[in-house]
C-alpha cells in the first residue's frame, strides 16, 4: 500500500479524534447534560471504543479516497467529506432521533458537525495526496 495512504490514515485519525473531542466534549456538552438521564453514567461509559472505531473509520475513509482520487485539489476533499457525511452522519443522526427521545436540535447538530469534520478530513487528505502524478510522455 502506498505511503500516502498510511500517512493519510494517521492524519485523518488524529484530525477526527481532535475534532470529535472539541465537538462532543465542548460544543455539545450542554446538550448532553440536558439528556444525561438517557446516557450511561460517566463511570460506565466505554470511552476506549471511540478511538478503536476511529481507527477503522479513518483507515477506510483514507483507503476509499485513495481509490477514487482524481488529483483535483482541495475541493475534491471537501466533496468527498460531504459525500461521506451524507452517507454516514445523516443516517446515524436521524436514525438516533427516530429511536431515542433526543431533541431534534441534537440530531441536526450531530449531522452538521460530523459532516463538517468529514469535509475537513477530506481536505487533509487532498493536501497529503497533492496533485495527481502525470505519466511520463512516451518516447
N, CA, C and O atoms as CSV, one atom per row, in Angstrom:
chain,resi,resn,atom,element,x,y,z
A,1,UNK,N,N,0.844,-1.166,0.000
A,1,UNK,CA,C,0.000,0.000,0.000
A,1,UNK,C,C,0.895,1.237,0.000
A,1,UNK,O,O,1.952,1.257,0.631
A,2,UNK,N,N,0.462,2.239,-0.701
A,2,UNK,CA,C,1.276,3.438,-0.853
A,2,UNK,C,C,1.465,4.186,0.459
A,2,UNK,O,O,0.607,4.182,1.342
A,3,UNK,N,N,2.623,4.827,0.547
A,3,UNK,CA,C,2.985,5.579,1.743
A,3,UNK,C,C,1.956,6.674,2.048
A,3,UNK,O,O,1.651,6.930,3.213
A,4,UNK,N,N,1.417,7.324,0.999
A,4,UNK,CA,C,0.445,8.398,1.222
A,4,UNK,C,C,-0.811,7.884,1.922
A,4,UNK,O,O,-1.431,8.616,2.694
A,5,UNK,N,N,-1.188,6.646,1.665
A,5,UNK,CA,C,-2.364,6.078,2.327
A,5,UNK,C,C,-2.112,5.980,3.829
A,5,UNK,O,O,-2.974,6.340,4.630
A,6,UNK,N,N,-0.941,5.495,4.208
A,6,UNK,CA,C,-0.626,5.348,5.633
A,6,UNK,C,C,-0.499,6.707,6.318
A,6,UNK,O,O,-0.972,6.891,7.440
A,7,UNK,N,N,0.139,7.648,5.640
A,7,UNK,CA,C,0.260,8.997,6.208
A,7,UNK,C,C,-1.125,9.623,6.329
A,7,UNK,O,O,-1.449,10.231,7.349
A,8,UNK,N,N,-1.934,9.474,5.298
A,8,UNK,CA,C,-3.296,9.998,5.322
A,8,UNK,C,C,-4.122,9.377,6.429
A,8,UNK,O,O,-4.863,10.072,7.124
A,9,UNK,N,N,-3.997,8.078,6.594
A,9,UNK,CA,C,-4.721,7.357,7.649
A,9,UNK,C,C,-4.406,7.943,9.019
A,9,UNK,O,O,-5.317,8.224,9.797
A,10,UNK,N,N,-3.131,8.130,9.319
A,10,UNK,CA,C,-2.727,8.678,10.618
A,10,UNK,C,C,-3.221,10.119,10.761
A,10,UNK,O,O,-3.728,10.502,11.815
A,11,UNK,N,N,-3.073,10.911,9.705
A,11,UNK,CA,C,-3.501,12.315,9.755
A,11,UNK,C,C,-5.011,12.427,9.933
A,11,UNK,O,O,-5.480,13.272,10.695
A,12,UNK,N,N,-5.775,11.590,9.242
A,12,UNK,CA,C,-7.231,11.609,9.379
A,12,UNK,C,C,-7.625,11.160,10.781
A,12,UNK,O,O,-8.505,11.762,11.396
A,13,UNK,N,N,-6.993,10.121,11.289
A,13,UNK,CA,C,-7.313,9.649,12.640
A,13,UNK,C,C,-7.106,10.761,13.662
A,13,UNK,O,O,-7.986,11.025,14.482
A,14,UNK,N,N,-5.949,11.411,13.613
A,14,UNK,CA,C,-5.658,12.488,14.566
A,14,UNK,C,C,-6.642,13.637,14.381
A,14,UNK,O,O,-7.177,14.163,15.357
A,15,UNK,N,N,-6.882,14.026,13.139
A,15,UNK,CA,C,-7.809,15.125,12.848
A,15,UNK,C,C,-9.190,14.844,13.402
A,15,UNK,O,O,-9.771,15.687,14.086
A,16,UNK,N,N,-9.722,13.664,13.115
A,16,UNK,CA,C,-11.075,13.341,13.555
A,16,UNK,C,C,-11.170,13.168,15.070
A,16,UNK,O,O,-12.184,13.534,15.665
A,17,UNK,N,N,-10.141,12.622,15.698
A,17,UNK,CA,C,-10.181,12.475,17.153
A,17,UNK,C,C,-10.184,13.841,17.834
A,17,UNK,O,O,-10.916,14.052,18.801
A,18,UNK,N,N,-9.370,14.763,17.335
A,18,UNK,CA,C,-9.325,16.115,17.910
A,18,UNK,C,C,-10.653,16.834,17.679
A,18,UNK,O,O,-11.218,17.415,18.606
A,19,UNK,N,N,-11.150,16.793,16.441
A,19,UNK,CA,C,-12.414,17.467,16.145
A,19,UNK,C,C,-13.575,16.844,16.913
A,19,UNK,O,O,-14.442,17.563,17.410
A,20,UNK,N,N,-13.603,15.508,17.017
A,20,UNK,CA,C,-14.647,14.847,17.810
A,20,UNK,C,C,-14.593,15.290,19.265
A,20,UNK,O,O,-15.629,15.506,19.895
A,21,UNK,N,N,-13.394,15.423,19.791
A,21,UNK,CA,C,-13.249,15.884,21.177
A,21,UNK,C,C,-13.793,17.288,21.363
A,21,UNK,O,O,-14.508,17.561,22.327
A,22,UNK,N,N,-13.452,18.185,20.435
A,22,UNK,CA,C,-13.941,19.566,20.515
A,22,UNK,C,C,-15.468,19.598,20.416
A,22,UNK,O,O,-16.137,20.270,21.201
A,23,UNK,N,N,-16.003,18.870,19.448
A,23,UNK,CA,C,-17.458,18.875,19.242
A,23,UNK,C,C,-18.181,18.241,20.424
A,23,UNK,O,O,-19.111,18.836,20.969
A,24,UNK,N,N,-17.769,17.049,20.822
A,24,UNK,CA,C,-18.534,16.301,21.816
A,24,UNK,C,C,-18.267,16.693,23.262
A,24,UNK,O,O,-19.166,16.595,24.097
A,25,UNK,N,N,-17.060,17.134,23.575
A,25,UNK,CA,C,-16.753,17.462,24.964
A,25,UNK,C,C,-16.845,18.952,25.268
A,25,UNK,O,O,-16.857,19.344,26.435
A,26,UNK,N,N,-16.911,19.786,24.237
A,26,UNK,CA,C,-17.008,21.229,24.464
A,26,UNK,C,C,-18.311,21.781,23.878
A,26,UNK,O,O,-19.163,22.280,24.613
A,27,UNK,N,N,-18.463,21.690,22.557
A,27,UNK,CA,C,-19.615,22.319,21.898
A,27,UNK,C,C,-20.938,21.680,22.316
A,27,UNK,O,O,-21.892,22.387,22.642
A,28,UNK,N,N,-21.000,20.359,22.307
A,28,UNK,CA,C,-22.261,19.672,22.595
A,28,UNK,C,C,-22.433,19.303,24.066
A,28,UNK,O,O,-23.431,18.679,24.427
A,29,UNK,N,N,-21.492,19.672,24.912
A,29,UNK,CA,C,-21.608,19.331,26.331
A,29,UNK,C,C,-22.929,19.786,26.946
A,29,UNK,O,O,-23.550,19.006,27.669
A,30,UNK,N,N,-23.388,21.018,26.690
A,30,UNK,CA,C,-24.688,21.413,27.276
A,30,UNK,C,C,-25.852,20.529,26.798
A,30,UNK,O,O,-26.753,20.210,27.573
A,31,UNK,N,N,-25.824,20.145,25.533
A,31,UNK,CA,C,-26.890,19.273,25.009
A,31,UNK,C,C,-26.843,17.911,25.690
A,31,UNK,O,O,-27.883,17.352,26.037
A,32,UNK,N,N,-25.640,17.376,25.883
A,32,UNK,CA,C,-25.514,16.074,26.542
A,32,UNK,C,C,-25.943,16.146,28.006
A,32,UNK,O,O,-26.511,15.190,28.535
A,33,UNK,N,N,-25.676,17.272,28.658
A,33,UNK,CA,C,-26.109,17.431,30.054
A,33,UNK,C,C,-27.635,17.414,30.144
A,33,UNK,O,O,-28.202,16.916,31.116
A,34,UNK,N,N,-28.295,17.965,29.115
A,34,UNK,CA,C,-29.764,18.019,29.142
A,34,UNK,C,C,-30.404,16.645,28.920
A,34,UNK,O,O,-31.573,16.451,29.251
A,35,UNK,N,N,-29.655,15.700,28.367
A,35,UNK,CA,C,-30.187,14.346,28.157
A,35,UNK,C,C,-29.405,13.311,28.971
A,35,UNK,O,O,-29.394,12.128,28.627
A,36,UNK,N,N,-28.764,13.748,30.030
A,36,UNK,CA,C,-27.911,12.847,30.820
A,36,UNK,C,C,-28.673,11.631,31.338
A,36,UNK,O,O,-28.082,10.571,31.544
A,37,UNK,N,N,-29.972,11.773,31.547
A,37,UNK,CA,C,-30.778,10.639,32.019
A,37,UNK,C,C,-30.879,9.526,30.968
A,37,UNK,O,O,-31.268,8.404,31.293
A,38,UNK,N,N,-30.533,9.829,29.713
A,38,UNK,CA,C,-30.564,8.827,28.640
A,38,UNK,C,C,-29.206,8.159,28.418
A,38,UNK,O,O,-29.111,7.149,27.720
A,39,UNK,N,N,-28.167,8.724,29.010
A,39,UNK,CA,C,-26.799,8.252,28.769
A,39,UNK,C,C,-26.300,7.400,29.928
A,39,UNK,O,O,-26.815,7.467,31.044
A,40,UNK,N,N,-25.282,6.598,29.632
A,40,UNK,CA,C,-24.626,5.838,30.694
A,40,UNK,C,C,-23.978,6.816,31.680
A,40,UNK,O,O,-23.537,7.893,31.277
A,41,UNK,N,N,-23.916,6.459,32.941
A,41,UNK,CA,C,-23.133,7.291,33.875
A,41,UNK,C,C,-21.668,7.305,33.423
A,41,UNK,O,O,-21.186,6.342,32.825
A,42,UNK,N,N,-20.976,8.392,33.712
A,42,UNK,CA,C,-19.596,8.557,33.237
A,42,UNK,C,C,-18.719,7.350,33.573
A,42,UNK,O,O,-17.883,6.958,32.759
A,43,UNK,N,N,-18.888,6.769,34.725
A,43,UNK,CA,C,-18.081,5.618,35.132
A,43,UNK,C,C,-18.365,4.356,34.337
A,43,UNK,O,O,-17.545,3.438,34.326
A,44,UNK,N,N,-19.505,4.292,33.677
A,44,UNK,CA,C,-19.868,3.111,32.887
A,44,UNK,C,C,-19.649,3.299,31.386
A,44,UNK,O,O,-19.837,2.364,30.607
A,45,UNK,N,N,-19.252,4.505,30.983
A,45,UNK,CA,C,-19.043,4.753,29.555
A,45,UNK,C,C,-17.834,3.980,29.057
A,45,UNK,O,O,-16.844,3.831,29.774
A,46,UNK,N,N,-17.914,3.502,27.860
A,46,UNK,CA,C,-16.859,2.701,27.231
A,46,UNK,C,C,-16.027,3.593,26.304
A,46,UNK,O,O,-16.037,3.409,25.087
A,47,UNK,N,N,-15.311,4.555,26.885
A,47,UNK,CA,C,-14.574,5.524,26.082
A,47,UNK,C,C,-13.505,4.884,25.203
A,47,UNK,O,O,-13.146,5.454,24.172
A,48,UNK,N,N,-12.994,3.730,25.575
A,48,UNK,CA,C,-11.945,3.079,24.802
A,48,UNK,C,C,-12.448,2.668,23.414
A,48,UNK,O,O,-11.649,2.505,22.492
A,49,UNK,N,N,-13.748,2.503,23.263
A,49,UNK,CA,C,-14.298,2.091,21.968
A,49,UNK,C,C,-14.167,3.210,20.931
A,49,UNK,O,O,-14.047,2.934,19.738
A,50,UNK,N,N,-14.188,4.446,21.370
A,50,UNK,CA,C,-14.163,5.577,20.438
A,50,UNK,C,C,-12.892,5.592,19.583
A,50,UNK,O,O,-13.012,5.652,18.360
A,51,UNK,N,N,-11.689,5.541,20.151
A,51,UNK,CA,C,-10.512,5.527,19.270
A,51,UNK,C,C,-10.378,4.235,18.468
A,51,UNK,O,O,-9.835,4.255,17.363
A,52,UNK,N,N,-10.857,3.128,18.995
A,52,UNK,CA,C,-10.778,1.864,18.239
A,52,UNK,C,C,-11.630,1.956,16.976
A,52,UNK,O,O,-11.160,1.638,15.883
A,53,UNK,N,N,-12.884,2.392,17.123
A,53,UNK,CA,C,-13.727,2.543,15.936
A,53,UNK,C,C,-13.198,3.665,15.044
A,53,UNK,O,O,-13.346,3.616,13.823
A,54,UNK,N,N,-12.585,4.669,15.654
A,54,UNK,CA,C,-11.977,5.749,14.881
A,54,UNK,C,C,-10.845,5.261,13.995
A,54,UNK,O,O,-10.663,5.766,12.888
A,55,UNK,N,N,-10.084,4.287,14.469
A,55,UNK,CA,C,-9.021,3.708,13.641
A,55,UNK,C,C,-9.600,3.037,12.397
A,55,UNK,O,O,-9.107,3.244,11.289
A,56,UNK,N,N,-10.637,2.243,12.583
A,56,UNK,CA,C,-11.269,1.580,11.444
A,56,UNK,C,C,-11.836,2.602,10.470
A,56,UNK,O,O,-11.604,2.513,9.264
A,57,UNK,N,N,-12.579,3.572,10.994
A,57,UNK,CA,C,-13.182,4.579,10.125
A,57,UNK,C,C,-12.104,5.346,9.365
A,57,UNK,O,O,-12.220,5.533,8.154
A,58,UNK,N,N,-11.067,5.790,10.052
A,58,UNK,CA,C,-10.014,6.595,9.427
A,58,UNK,C,C,-9.295,5.826,8.334
A,58,UNK,O,O,-8.969,6.381,7.285
A,59,UNK,N,N,-9.048,4.536,8.583
A,59,UNK,CA,C,-8.379,3.742,7.552
A,59,UNK,C,C,-9.240,3.647,6.308
A,59,UNK,O,O,-8.765,3.921,5.206
A,60,UNK,N,N,-10.489,3.266,6.462
A,60,UNK,CA,C,-11.337,3.084,5.287
A,60,UNK,C,C,-11.711,4.412,4.631
A,60,UNK,O,O,-11.885,4.462,3.414
A,61,UNK,N,N,-11.838,5.475,5.401
A,61,UNK,CA,C,-12.051,6.807,4.842
A,61,UNK,C,C,-10.898,7.149,3.901
A,61,UNK,O,O,-11.115,7.646,2.796
A,62,UNK,N,N,-9.675,6.881,4.346
A,62,UNK,CA,C,-8.482,7.165,3.555
A,62,UNK,C,C,-8.344,6.203,2.384
A,62,UNK,O,O,-8.044,6.627,1.268
A,63,UNK,N,N,-8.556,4.935,2.619
A,63,UNK,CA,C,-8.405,3.926,1.573
A,63,UNK,C,C,-9.376,4.177,0.418
A,63,UNK,O,O,-8.982,4.123,-0.747
A,64,UNK,N,N,-10.630,4.449,0.734
A,64,UNK,CA,C,-11.622,4.709,-0.311
A,64,UNK,C,C,-11.261,5.985,-1.074
A,64,UNK,O,O,-11.381,6.033,-2.298
A,65,UNK,N,N,-10.819,7.015,-0.352
A,65,UNK,CA,C,-10.376,8.242,-1.020
A,65,UNK,C,C,-9.254,7.932,-2.007
A,65,UNK,O,O,-9.253,8.432,-3.132
A,66,UNK,N,N,-8.300,7.107,-1.581
A,66,UNK,CA,C,-7.144,6.808,-2.438
A,66,UNK,C,C,-7.558,6.087,-3.722
A,66,UNK,O,O,-6.915,6.248,-4.759
A,67,UNK,N,N,-8.620,5.300,-3.656
A,67,UNK,CA,C,-9.071,4.543,-4.828
A,67,UNK,C,C,-9.774,5.421,-5.858
A,67,UNK,O,O,-9.713,5.148,-7.056
A,68,UNK,N,N,-10.441,6.474,-5.392
A,68,UNK,CA,C,-11.155,7.337,-6.316
A,68,UNK,C,C,-10.480,8.677,-6.549
A,68,UNK,O,O,-11.028,9.548,-7.225
A,69,UNK,N,N,-9.286,8.839,-5.987
A,69,UNK,CA,C,-8.566,10.106,-6.032
A,69,UNK,C,C,-8.307,10.553,-7.469
A,69,UNK,O,O,-7.783,9.798,-8.288
A,70,UNK,N,N,-8.687,11.802,-7.755
A,70,UNK,CA,C,-8.522,12.353,-9.103
A,70,UNK,C,C,-7.489,13.463,-9.168
A,70,UNK,O,O,-7.158,13.921,-10.262
A,71,UNK,N,N,-6.968,13.909,-8.031
A,71,UNK,CA,C,-5.961,14.965,-8.020
A,71,UNK,C,C,-6.509,16.325,-8.385
A,71,UNK,O,O,-5.817,17.116,-9.025
A,72,UNK,N,N,-7.744,16.617,-7.990
A,72,UNK,CA,C,-8.390,17.879,-8.369
A,72,UNK,C,C,-8.322,18.951,-7.288
A,72,UNK,O,O,-9.016,19.964,-7.382
A,73,UNK,N,N,-7.510,18.749,-6.282
A,73,UNK,CA,C,-7.299,19.788,-5.291
A,73,UNK,C,C,-8.200,19.685,-4.069
A,73,UNK,O,O,-8.837,18.661,-3.822
A,74,UNK,N,N,-8.232,20.776,-3.314
A,74,UNK,CA,C,-8.931,20.793,-2.035
A,74,UNK,C,C,-10.429,20.542,-2.173
A,74,UNK,O,O,-11.031,19.895,-1.316
A,75,UNK,N,N,-11.030,21.045,-3.241
A,75,UNK,CA,C,-12.469,20.840,-3.405
A,75,UNK,C,C,-12.828,19.369,-3.576
A,75,UNK,O,O,-13.943,18.964,-3.247
A,76,UNK,N,N,-11.904,18.571,-4.083
A,76,UNK,CA,C,-12.147,17.135,-4.155
A,76,UNK,C,C,-12.272,16.559,-2.743
A,76,UNK,O,O,-13.111,15.692,-2.497
A,77,UNK,N,N,-11.448,17.034,-1.828
A,77,UNK,CA,C,-11.533,16.597,-0.442
A,77,UNK,C,C,-12.814,17.061,0.232
A,77,UNK,O,O,-13.421,16.315,1.000
A,78,UNK,N,N,-13.225,18.289,-0.053
A,78,UNK,CA,C,-14.477,18.815,0.505
A,78,UNK,C,C,-15.651,17.970,0.004
A,78,UNK,O,O,-16.510,17.557,0.783
A,79,UNK,N,N,-15.674,17.726,-1.291
A,79,UNK,CA,C,-16.759,16.937,-1.890
A,79,UNK,C,C,-16.796,15.530,-1.299
A,79,UNK,O,O,-17.868,15.025,-0.966
A,80,UNK,N,N,-15.642,14.902,-1.169
A,80,UNK,CA,C,-15.569,13.554,-0.604
A,80,UNK,C,C,-16.105,13.540,0.833
A,80,UNK,O,O,-16.893,12.667,1.196
A,81,UNK,N,N,-15.679,14.504,1.637
A,81,UNK,CA,C,-16.158,14.596,3.015
A,81,UNK,C,C,-17.661,14.819,3.081
A,81,UNK,O,O,-18.332,14.268,3.955
A,82,UNK,N,N,-18.194,15.618,2.169
A,82,UNK,CA,C,-19.638,15.840,2.117
A,82,UNK,C,C,-20.369,14.537,1.794
A,82,UNK,O,O,-21.372,14.211,2.428
A,83,UNK,N,N,-19.872,13.806,0.822
A,83,UNK,CA,C,-20.499,12.526,0.457
A,83,UNK,C,C,-20.482,11.551,1.629
A,83,UNK,O,O,-21.476,10.874,1.893
A,84,UNK,N,N,-19.360,11.482,2.326
A,84,UNK,CA,C,-19.267,10.582,3.479
A,84,UNK,C,C,-20.221,11.048,4.580
A,84,UNK,O,O,-20.854,10.226,5.243
A,85,UNK,N,N,-20.323,12.352,4.774
A,85,UNK,CA,C,-21.259,12.879,5.765
A,85,UNK,C,C,-22.692,12.514,5.443
A,85,UNK,O,O,-23.459,12.135,6.327
A,86,UNK,N,N,-23.053,12.630,4.168
A,86,UNK,CA,C,-24.412,12.256,3.767
A,86,UNK,C,C,-24.642,10.758,3.900
A,86,UNK,O,O,-25.753,10.316,4.192
A,87,UNK,N,N,-23.586,9.981,3.684
A,87,UNK,CA,C,-23.713,8.523,3.756
A,87,UNK,C,C,-23.726,8.015,5.202
A,87,UNK,O,O,-24.457,7.073,5.508
A,88,UNK,N,N,-22.937,8.612,6.090
A,88,UNK,CA,C,-22.816,8.117,7.459
A,88,UNK,C,C,-23.517,8.999,8.496
A,88,UNK,O,O,-24.324,8.512,9.289
A,89,UNK,N,N,-23.208,10.280,8.485
A,89,UNK,CA,C,-23.684,11.162,9.553
A,89,UNK,C,C,-25.187,11.379,9.500
A,89,UNK,O,O,-25.849,11.367,10.538
A,90,UNK,N,N,-25.729,11.575,8.321
A,90,UNK,CA,C,-27.162,11.811,8.221
A,90,UNK,C,C,-27.970,10.610,8.710
A,90,UNK,O,O,-28.858,10.793,9.543
A,91,UNK,N,N,-27.706,9.390,8.235
A,91,UNK,CA,C,-28.473,8.251,8.766
A,91,UNK,C,C,-28.253,8.018,10.261
A,91,UNK,O,O,-29.199,7.686,10.976
A,92,UNK,N,N,-27.023,8.187,10.743
A,92,UNK,CA,C,-26.761,7.974,12.169
A,92,UNK,C,C,-27.546,8.964,13.012
A,92,UNK,O,O,-28.184,8.581,13.993
A,93,UNK,N,N,-27.502,10.227,12.635
A,93,UNK,CA,C,-28.159,11.266,13.426
A,93,UNK,C,C,-29.673,11.095,13.426
A,93,UNK,O,O,-30.313,11.155,14.476
A,94,UNK,N,N,-30.232,10.884,12.258
A,94,UNK,CA,C,-31.694,10.837,12.181
A,94,UNK,C,C,-32.263,9.485,12.599
A,94,UNK,O,O,-33.403,9.422,13.060
A,95,UNK,N,N,-31.514,8.419,12.453
A,95,UNK,CA,C,-31.969,7.130,12.995
A,95,UNK,C,C,-31.944,7.187,14.523
A,95,UNK,O,O,-32.826,6.634,15.180
A,96,UNK,N,N,-30.944,7.848,15.082
A,96,UNK,CA,C,-30.891,8.019,16.535
A,96,UNK,C,C,-32.082,8.846,17.008
A,96,UNK,O,O,-32.694,8.531,18.029
A,97,UNK,N,N,-32.408,9.896,16.272
A,97,UNK,CA,C,-33.558,10.732,16.619
A,97,UNK,C,C,-34.858,9.923,16.540
A,97,UNK,O,O,-35.757,10.097,17.364
A,98,UNK,N,N,-34.946,9.042,15.548
A,98,UNK,CA,C,-36.154,8.234,15.388
A,98,UNK,C,C,-36.311,7.217,16.517
A,98,UNK,O,O,-37.435,6.879,16.887
A,99,UNK,N,N,-35.204,6.726,17.067
A,99,UNK,CA,C,-35.248,5.643,18.045
A,99,UNK,C,C,-35.110,6.085,19.500
A,99,UNK,O,O,-35.513,5.357,20.408
A,100,UNK,N,N,-34.546,7.268,19.728
A,100,UNK,CA,C,-34.312,7.719,21.099
A,100,UNK,C,C,-35.003,9.060,21.334
A,100,UNK,O,O,-35.180,9.839,20.396
A,101,UNK,N,N,-35.385,9.328,22.550
A,101,UNK,CA,C,-36.058,10.602,22.845
A,101,UNK,C,C,-35.058,11.754,23.022
A,101,UNK,O,O,-34.972,12.367,24.086
A,102,UNK,N,N,-34.321,12.024,21.965
A,102,UNK,CA,C,-33.370,13.140,21.994
A,102,UNK,C,C,-34.009,14.339,21.288
A,102,UNK,O,O,-34.895,14.163,20.451
A,103,UNK,N,N,-33.570,15.545,21.614
A,103,UNK,CA,C,-34.107,16.713,20.915
A,103,UNK,C,C,-33.687,16.700,19.443
A,103,UNK,O,O,-32.601,16.238,19.093
A,104,UNK,N,N,-34.567,17.214,18.603
A,104,UNK,CA,C,-34.239,17.299,17.176
A,104,UNK,C,C,-32.960,18.107,16.960
A,104,UNK,O,O,-32.154,17.783,16.087
A,105,UNK,N,N,-32.780,19.155,17.758
A,105,UNK,CA,C,-31.596,20.010,17.595
A,105,UNK,C,C,-30.304,19.220,17.764
A,105,UNK,O,O,-29.307,19.522,17.108
A,106,UNK,N,N,-30.305,18.215,18.632
A,106,UNK,CA,C,-29.106,17.399,18.818
A,106,UNK,C,C,-28.839,16.540,17.585
A,106,UNK,O,O,-27.696,16.433,17.140
A,107,UNK,N,N,-29.880,15.931,17.034
A,107,UNK,CA,C,-29.713,15.135,15.811
A,107,UNK,C,C,-29.180,16.009,14.682
A,107,UNK,O,O,-28.276,15.598,13.955
A,108,UNK,N,N,-29.720,17.181,14.535
A,108,UNK,CA,C,-29.266,18.095,13.482
A,108,UNK,C,C,-27.805,18.485,13.701
A,108,UNK,O,O,-27.018,18.525,12.755
A,109,UNK,N,N,-27.449,18.773,14.951
A,109,UNK,CA,C,-26.055,19.127,15.236
A,109,UNK,C,C,-25.119,17.955,14.980
A,109,UNK,O,O,-24.023,18.154,14.456
A,110,UNK,N,N,-25.521,16.739,15.337
A,110,UNK,CA,C,-24.691,15.569,15.031
A,110,UNK,C,C,-24.429,15.484,13.542
A,110,UNK,O,O,-23.296,15.271,13.110
A,111,UNK,N,N,-25.480,15.650,12.763
A,111,UNK,CA,C,-25.328,15.587,11.309
A,111,UNK,C,C,-24.402,16.687,10.798
A,111,UNK,O,O,-23.465,16.412,10.049
A,112,UNK,N,N,-24.659,17.915,11.196
A,112,UNK,CA,C,-23.877,19.047,10.680
A,112,UNK,C,C,-22.418,18.966,11.120
A,112,UNK,O,O,-21.515,19.078,10.291
A,113,UNK,N,N,-22.180,18.773,12.418
A,113,UNK,CA,C,-20.795,18.750,12.906
A,113,UNK,C,C,-20.018,17.562,12.341
A,113,UNK,O,O,-18.854,17.711,11.968
A,114,UNK,N,N,-20.643,16.391,12.274
A,114,UNK,CA,C,-19.948,15.228,11.719
A,114,UNK,C,C,-19.604,15.446,10.257
A,114,UNK,O,O,-18.501,15.116,9.820
A,115,UNK,N,N,-20.537,15.996,9.501
A,115,UNK,CA,C,-20.275,16.250,8.085
A,115,UNK,C,C,-19.156,17.271,7.924
A,115,UNK,O,O,-18.297,17.108,7.058
A,116,UNK,N,N,-19.151,18.311,8.734
A,116,UNK,CA,C,-18.057,19.282,8.677
A,116,UNK,C,C,-16.717,18.636,9.036
A,116,UNK,O,O,-15.694,18.953,8.429
A,117,UNK,N,N,-16.721,17.739,10.014
A,117,UNK,CA,C,-15.495,17.015,10.375
A,117,UNK,C,C,-14.993,16.201,9.181
A,117,UNK,O,O,-13.800,16.213,8.877
A,118,UNK,N,N,-15.898,15.496,8.511
A,118,UNK,CA,C,-15.509,14.673,7.365
A,118,UNK,C,C,-15.004,15.538,6.215
A,118,UNK,O,O,-14.074,15.152,5.507
A,119,UNK,N,N,-15.612,16.697,6.030
A,119,UNK,CA,C,-15.148,17.603,4.977
A,119,UNK,C,C,-13.739,18.102,5.293
A,119,UNK,O,O,-12.894,18.188,4.402
A,120,UNK,N,N,-13.489,18.429,6.551
A,120,UNK,CA,C,-12.154,18.869,6.956
A,120,UNK,C,C,-11.146,17.737,6.768
A,120,UNK,O,O,-10.036,17.968,6.289
A,121,UNK,N,N,-11.529,16.508,7.146
A,121,UNK,CA,C,-10.633,15.357,6.957
A,121,UNK,C,C,-10.374,15.122,5.472
A,121,UNK,O,O,-9.269,14.732,5.094
A,122,UNK,N,N,-11.377,15.356,4.628
A,122,UNK,CA,C,-11.186,15.240,3.181
A,122,UNK,C,C,-10.174,16.252,2.669
A,122,UNK,O,O,-9.366,15.941,1.794
A,123,UNK,N,N,-10.220,17.470,3.216
A,123,UNK,CA,C,-9.230,18.488,2.844
A,123,UNK,C,C,-7.830,18.036,3.251
A,123,UNK,O,O,-6.872,18.205,2.497
A,124,UNK,N,N,-7.719,17.463,4.444
A,124,UNK,CA,C,-6.419,16.952,4.911
A,124,UNK,C,C,-5.885,15.919,3.913
A,124,UNK,O,O,-4.708,15.949,3.553
A,125,UNK,N,N,-6.750,15.011,3.473
A,125,UNK,CA,C,-6.313,14.000,2.504
A,125,UNK,C,C,-5.925,14.629,1.173
A,125,UNK,O,O,-4.922,14.241,0.575
A,126,UNK,N,N,-6.706,15.589,0.705
A,126,UNK,CA,C,-6.374,16.241,-0.567
A,126,UNK,C,C,-5.008,16.922,-0.476
A,126,UNK,O,O,-4.250,16.922,-1.446
A,127,UNK,N,N,-4.692,17.499,0.680
A,127,UNK,CA,C,-3.375,18.119,0.865
A,127,UNK,C,C,-2.267,17.064,0.872
A,127,UNK,O,O,-1.210,17.269,0.275
A,128,UNK,N,N,-2.506,15.950,1.540
A,128,UNK,CA,C,-1.494,14.891,1.619
A,128,UNK,C,C,-1.274,14.239,0.260
A,128,UNK,O,O,-0.136,13.978,-0.130
A,129,UNK,N,N,-2.354,13.978,-0.456
A,129,UNK,CA,C,-2.231,13.307,-1.747
A,129,UNK,C,C,-1.714,14.249,-2.833
A,129,UNK,O,O,-1.083,13.795,-3.787
A,130,UNK,N,N,-1.966,15.540,-2.704
A,130,UNK,CA,C,-1.446,16.530,-3.645
A,130,UNK,C,C,-1.936,16.315,-5.064
A,130,UNK,O,O,-2.880,15.561,-5.300
A,131,UNK,N,N,-1.282,16.991,-6.015
A,131,UNK,CA,C,-1.678,16.845,-7.420
A,131,UNK,C,C,-1.414,15.417,-7.912
A,131,UNK,O,O,-0.463,14.761,-7.487
A,132,UNK,N,N,-2.270,14.960,-8.807
A,132,UNK,CA,C,-2.100,13.623,-9.386
A,132,UNK,C,C,-0.829,13.611,-10.213
A,132,UNK,O,O,-0.560,14.542,-10.972
A,133,UNK,N,N,-0.056,12.555,-10.063
A,133,UNK,CA,C,1.182,12.439,-10.810
A,133,UNK,C,C,0.864,12.104,-12.250
A,133,UNK,O,O,0.077,11.202,-12.537
A,134,UNK,N,N,1.487,12.845,-13.154
A,134,UNK,CA,C,1.286,12.631,-14.595
A,134,UNK,C,C,2.230,11.526,-15.081
A,134,UNK,O,O,3.380,11.437,-14.652
A,135,UNK,N,N,1.725,10.706,-15.969
A,135,UNK,CA,C,2.575,9.676,-16.570
A,135,UNK,C,C,3.576,10.354,-17.488
A,135,UNK,O,O,3.232,11.315,-18.176
A,136,UNK,N,N,4.827,9.859,-17.508
A,136,UNK,CA,C,5.825,10.473,-18.386
A,136,UNK,C,C,5.426,10.267,-19.860
A,136,UNK,O,O,4.843,9.237,-20.199
A,137,UNK,N,N,5.735,11.235,-20.732
A,137,UNK,CA,C,5.370,11.102,-22.135
A,137,UNK,C,C,6.102,9.915,-22.772
A,137,UNK,O,O,7.244,9.604,-22.432
A,138,UNK,N,N,5.414,9.278,-23.692
A,138,UNK,CA,C,6.019,8.132,-24.391
A,138,UNK,C,C,7.133,8.619,-25.295
A,138,UNK,O,O,7.025,9.684,-25.904
A,139,UNK,N,N,8.196,7.850,-25.385
A,139,UNK,CA,C,9.366,8.256,-26.188
A,139,UNK,C,C,9.174,7.974,-27.638
A,139,UNK,O,O,10.061,8.256,-28.444
